[in-house]
Structure formats: structure tokens, C-alpha cells
Amino acid sequence: MQVKAPDREAVEPLVRTERRHRRWWHSRTLQGLGYATPTAVFVAVFFVLPLLLVGQMSLHDWPLLAGDRGGNTPENYTDVTDSTLFWPAVRFTLLYTGIVTVVLLGLALLLALLVQESRPGTGFFRTVYFLPGALGLASASLLFWGMYSPTTGPLSRPLEKLGLADGPVSFLGTPNSALLSTVFLVVWKFAGFYMLILLVGLQRIPHELYEAARMDGASRGQIFRSITLPLLRPSLALSLLLCVTGSLLAFDQFFVLTKGGPDNSTVTVVQLIYREAFQRLDLGTAAALSIIVLAALLLLNAVQFRGLRHADES
């Protein structure tokens, strides 16, 4: 039995359609590569290559002004943990992170709840709360450094005149006051930013749930515990991730306000990296400490991302 060959005129439209589809797919692929290439180049130049260089430095004796002097493994890593400032810096960084996270997210949630409903003046207050976030952290730190000055700052003299202080107030003169003064700066600076994140989460909650709960006689506290907090969990998890990561990498505020003082009581881990690299001129030890911090952050972020994914699924 002889099979009849397909009609060429019937097959030709299908062939043309297939060719057009291939050309369209090829153009879309090239377009996607065109969009992705600048980002890939940026990540490679400003993240991947520096990370590889830091990894190489962490394994070598690398003075800042002399260059690579050869392998120095594992001395760079053991020198980090043997430093008298390492564990105090770790403890202080964790203490600072805990205080900032609790106070900052608590205040941000309160502000988000206050401006959740659309009322006259709500837009004004949202803008006012967010305005400090538009200021750079270094600039805000310089502003507060001037405000905290016991001689020329605007805070010390009013406290003296009110009888709340016997003399010039040194806001940065003791370990506890330096820590709390820096926490106040960070909360003032970032509360509006986290308020916006939580406000977006609040606005995603259907109003019908609140109305149904009120009709059932639920109190405000019950509504907050049973509706607001569970449905706001993804936004809270994201805010927690950003806040913890940013606090663990704190540098600018302490570098400007305290320089690590008094008596090295406010030295953070990132400040310790800076000291090793640019004061002791030891890039190898600084790079080893950077790798340790990076590994700790990756582990912590993995745990937090797992919690964030769990919150999204629930």
C-alpha cells in the first residue's frame, strides 16, 4: 500500500507558522538576555568578583600597603577569634540588634495602625512619619551628634534649666547612654520605613473580616490578636528580616556618634572589620572576619526566609 505524500500547499502554512513562532521565541530570548545582562554584569563586577577577592585575602597574609605575602591559613581566622575585641563586639552587636528590632518594629506597627484608616490628615501624618527615612544614615548621625553635644547641642541646656540635670548631659559619655542614644537615632530614622511595609500588609486585610468580627461582638484586642496579627505575619516576617540584617551590619551610626567608645563598649562587628583593615592595616584578618560575618548572615537569613515562606503558606 502506497502512502500518499502530504499536499505541499496544505503543509506550507504550518511551516510558515512554525518559522514565525521560532523567530518570535528567538527575539523574546534575545530581549530577555538584553534586559538581564546589565544586572548580571553589575552583580558580577560589584558582588561576585569582590567576594572572590575577599575569599582570597582571607587565606593570605595581606597587609594593606604591601599586598599579598603568601598563604596564611588558618592563622587569619584564629587571629579573629583570639582578638580581645571580637567576643565583646559580637555580644554588643547582638544586644543592639535585639533592642532595635523590638523597639523599632513595635513602634512601626503602632504607627501603621494609627494611619491605617483613611481619615482627614492621614496622608499628612504618613508623610511626616516617613520623612526621616529620606535622610541618609550618615547625615542623620551627624545631625544627632550635634544634638547630643553637651556644650552646643539643643538638648542639654533645657534639661539643666528644668532641673532634670545638674550639669551638661553627656548623652554619649557612658556605655548605656551611648547605646540608648544610638537606638533612639535608628528608631527615629527607620520607623517610617517599616511603617510603610506594615501599612501595605494592613491594607491587604479585607475590611469584611473586621466588620464580621465587630458584628459578633469581638473587642479590639480580640480583633487584633485573631485577625490583624495572623494576616499581617508575612509583612512582619519581611520587616524582621530586614531589621535584623541591617542591625547586625550596623556601622555608620556608631562610627559617627561614638567611634566605638567609650572604652570600646560600642564596637560592632563591622567596626571591628574596619579597624582590622584600616587601622591595623591587616586586610587578611579583616577579610576572614568578613567571611565569618557573611556565613552567619546567610545562616540567619536562611532561617528567617524559611519562617517567611511558612508565613506566606499559612
C-alpha positions as a printed Julia matrix, in Angstrom:
314×3 Matrix{Float64}:
   0.0    0.0    0.0
   1.5    3.31  -1.06
   1.16   6.28   1.35
   0.13   9.49  -0.32
   2.55  12.37   0.21
   1.04  15.36   2.02
  -0.15  18.25  -0.09
   2.55  20.93  -0.22
   0.02  23.74  -0.3
  -1.6   22.38   2.88
   1.72  21.98   4.72
   3.21  25.34   3.75
   1.04  27.48   6.11
   2.02  25.24   9.02
   5.7   25.59   8.15
   5.4   29.39   7.96
   3.6   29.46  11.3
   6.31  27.34  12.87
   9.01  29.63  11.45
   7.24  32.74  12.77
   6.93  31.09  16.18
  10.64  30.28  16.22
  11.58  33.82  15.18
   9.27  35.23  17.88
  10.76  32.93  20.51
  14.3   33.83  19.4
  13.57  37.56  19.57
  11.98  37.2   23.0
  15.01  35.27  24.23
  17.38  37.96  22.94
  15.19  40.64  24.5
  15.26  38.86  27.86
  19.02  38.48  27.69
  19.3   42.16  26.86
  17.33  43.09  29.97
  19.21  40.64  32.22
  22.75  41.35  31.0
  23.26  44.77  32.71
  22.09  43.35  36.04
  24.26  40.24  35.62
  27.31  42.39  34.82
  26.6   44.65  37.8
  26.29  41.67  40.17
  29.44  40.05  38.76
  31.57  43.22  38.98
  30.33  44.59  42.31
  29.49  41.39  44.22
  30.91  38.17  42.8
  34.42  39.45  41.99
  34.83  41.35  45.3
  33.57  38.28  47.16
  36.16  36.1   45.43
  38.86  38.66  46.24
  37.8   38.76  49.9
  37.89  34.97  50.0
  41.43  35.02  48.58
  42.51  37.69  51.06
  41.14  35.67  53.98
  43.55  32.85  53.14
  46.67  35.01  52.73
  48.9   37.37  54.68
  47.77  40.59  53.02
  48.89  43.9   54.57
  47.06  46.93  53.25
  50.18  48.71  51.99
  52.3   45.7   50.99
  49.99  43.36  49.08
  49.86  39.57  49.11
  52.69  37.95  51.03
  51.56  34.36  50.6
  49.32  31.88  52.36
  48.32  32.43  55.97
  45.72  29.76  56.7
  44.19  29.25  59.21
  46.01  31.98  61.17
  43.74  34.73  59.82
  40.65  33.01  61.21
  42.24  32.08  64.54
  43.56  35.64  64.94
  39.99  36.91  64.61
  38.62  34.82  67.47
  41.71  35.45  69.59
  41.2   39.22  69.45
  40.18  40.76  72.77
  37.51  42.82  70.99
  35.88  40.02  68.99
  33.54  38.47  71.56
  32.64  41.82  73.2
  31.8   43.15  69.71
  29.66  40.09  68.98
  27.79  40.44  72.28
  27.24  44.16  71.79
  26.04  43.68  68.2
  23.54  41.04  69.31
  22.35  43.25  72.2
  21.94  46.24  69.9
  20.11  44.1   67.32
  17.68  42.76  69.9
  16.84  46.19  71.33
  16.47  47.88  67.94
  14.35  45.08  66.5
  11.86  45.06  69.37
  11.55  48.83  69.73
  11.62  49.66  66.03
   9.1   47.08  64.86
   6.84  47.76  67.83
   6.75  51.48  67.09
   6.37  50.88  63.34
   3.36  48.63  63.96
   1.8   51.25  66.24
   2.27  53.98  63.63
   0.86  51.73  60.89
  -2.24  51.06  62.98
  -2.68  54.79  63.69
  -2.66  55.72  59.97
  -4.39  52.58  58.7
  -7.8   54.16  58.2
  -8.28  56.91  55.61
  -9.29  59.97  57.61
  -8.65  63.71  57.19
  -4.97  64.32  57.86
  -3.91  60.7   57.48
  -1.85  61.45  54.37
  -0.05  64.25  56.21
   0.9   62.03  59.13
   2.04  59.23  56.83
   4.35  61.69  55.1
   5.66  63.11  58.38
   6.4   59.66  59.78
   8.25  58.64  56.62
  10.28  61.85  56.15
  13.24  60.83  58.39
  13.69  57.78  56.16
  14.56  60.06  53.25
  17.64  61.31  55.11
  20.88  59.38  54.75
  22.03  57.47  57.81
  25.4   59.23  57.94
  23.7   62.63  57.64
  21.19  61.71  60.36
  24.06  60.53  62.59
  25.85  63.86  62.14
  22.62  65.69  62.96
  22.16  63.74  66.18
  25.85  64.08  67.05
  25.31  67.84  67.09
  22.1   67.5   69.09
  23.79  65.25  71.66
  26.69  67.68  72.21
  26.74  68.63  75.92
  28.09  72.11  75.19
  26.49  73.28  71.93
  23.6   70.86  71.5
  19.98  71.97  71.97
  19.11  69.17  74.44
  21.49  69.59  77.35
  20.7   73.17  78.43
  16.89  72.77  78.57
  17.36  69.71  80.8
  19.59  71.74  83.1
  17.1   74.62  83.28
  14.26  72.24  84.09
  16.3   70.82  86.94
  16.49  67.37  85.36
  20.29  67.51  85.18
  22.9   69.02  87.48
  25.26  69.87  84.65
  25.93  69.29  80.94
  24.39  65.97  79.88
  26.77  63.59  78.14
  24.43  61.52  76.02
  27.35  59.54  74.62
  29.58  59.51  77.7
  28.66  56.13  79.2
  28.14  52.71  77.55
  24.42  52.57  78.36
  23.67  56.16  77.36
  25.65  55.77  74.13
  23.72  52.62  73.24
  20.31  54.11  74.04
  21.12  57.37  72.23
  22.1   55.42  69.12
  18.97  53.26  69.35
  16.87  56.43  69.53
  18.53  57.72  66.34
  17.93  54.47  64.45
  14.3   54.21  65.58
  13.65  57.83  64.57
  15.3   57.21  61.19
  13.67  53.91  60.18
  10.3   53.77  61.95
   8.53  55.37  58.98
  10.12  52.96  56.51
   8.93  49.89  58.38
   5.58  51.59  58.99
   5.03  51.63  55.21
   5.83  47.92  54.9
   3.37  47.05  57.66
   0.8   49.51  56.33
   0.78  47.7   52.98
   0.15  44.45  54.84
  -2.67  46.01  56.85
  -4.37  47.34  53.74
  -4.37  43.86  52.22
  -6.61  42.58  55.02
 -10.26  42.57  53.83
 -12.47  45.01  55.74
 -15.26  42.42  55.68
 -13.36  40.4   58.28
 -13.28  43.34  60.68
 -16.97  44.07  60.1
 -17.94  40.45  60.71
 -15.86  40.35  63.9
 -17.5   43.54  65.2
 -20.94  42.15  64.45
 -20.04  39.07  66.51
 -19.16  41.32  69.41
 -15.36  40.94  69.28
 -13.34  43.56  71.14
 -10.46  45.5   69.61
  -7.94  43.3   71.38
  -9.59  40.14  70.12
  -9.73  41.52  66.57
  -6.05  42.43  66.75
  -4.99  39.01  68.07
  -7.28  36.9   65.88
  -7.33  38.82  62.59
  -4.68  41.54  62.32
  -1.63  39.7   63.63
  -2.17  36.39  61.78
  -2.84  38.1   58.43
  -0.01  40.58  58.97
   2.53  37.8   59.57
   4.19  37.95  56.11
   4.8   41.71  56.41
   6.09  41.27  59.94
   8.42  38.48  58.82
   9.81  40.64  56.0
  10.3   43.59  58.36
  12.03  41.31  60.85
  14.36  40.0   58.15
  15.36  43.5   57.02
  15.66  44.9   60.52
  17.81  42.08  61.91
  20.13  42.06  58.9
  20.56  45.83  58.94
  21.19  45.91  62.69
  23.81  43.16  62.55
  25.65  45.2   59.91
  25.45  48.46  61.88
  28.4   50.77  61.21
  27.6   54.36  60.18
  25.71  55.41  63.3
  28.34  54.13  65.73
  31.25  55.35  63.59
  29.85  58.9   63.61
  28.37  59.07  67.11
  30.7   57.06  69.35
  33.73  55.89  67.33
  33.3   52.65  69.3
  33.6   54.38  72.67
  33.56  54.92  75.48
  36.27  52.34  76.23
  35.38  50.22  73.16
  31.95  49.5   74.66
  30.06  50.24  71.42
  32.28  48.45  68.91
  30.18  46.44  66.45
  31.39  43.54  64.33
  31.53  45.69  61.19
  33.51  48.33  63.06
  35.94  45.58  64.04
  36.37  44.75  60.34
  37.09  48.42  59.65
  39.67  48.56  62.45
  41.47  45.46  61.26
  41.61  46.72  57.67
  42.32  50.44  58.01
  43.82  50.92  61.46
  45.84  47.74  61.9
  46.32  47.58  58.09
  45.64  43.82  58.07
  43.36  43.01  55.14
  43.78  39.26  55.64
  42.27  39.22  59.13
  39.6   41.74  58.1
  38.66  39.53  55.14
  38.48  36.45  57.38
  36.15  38.29  59.74
  34.05  39.39  56.75
  33.69  35.77  55.63
  32.62  34.75  59.14
  30.0   37.52  59.24
  28.77  36.58  55.76
  28.38  32.92  56.74
  26.48  33.9   59.89
  24.17  36.18  57.92
  23.5   33.52  55.3
  22.57  31.03  58.01
  20.36  33.53  59.81
  18.67  34.67  56.6
  18.01  31.06  55.61
  16.2   30.51  58.9
  14.26  33.75  58.51
  13.35  33.01  54.87
  12.02  29.66  55.97
   9.86  31.42  58.51
   8.74  33.94  55.89
   7.81  31.16  53.46
   5.91  29.37  56.2
   4.03  32.6   56.94
   3.13  33.05  53.27
   1.84  29.46  53.03
  -0.28  29.81  56.14
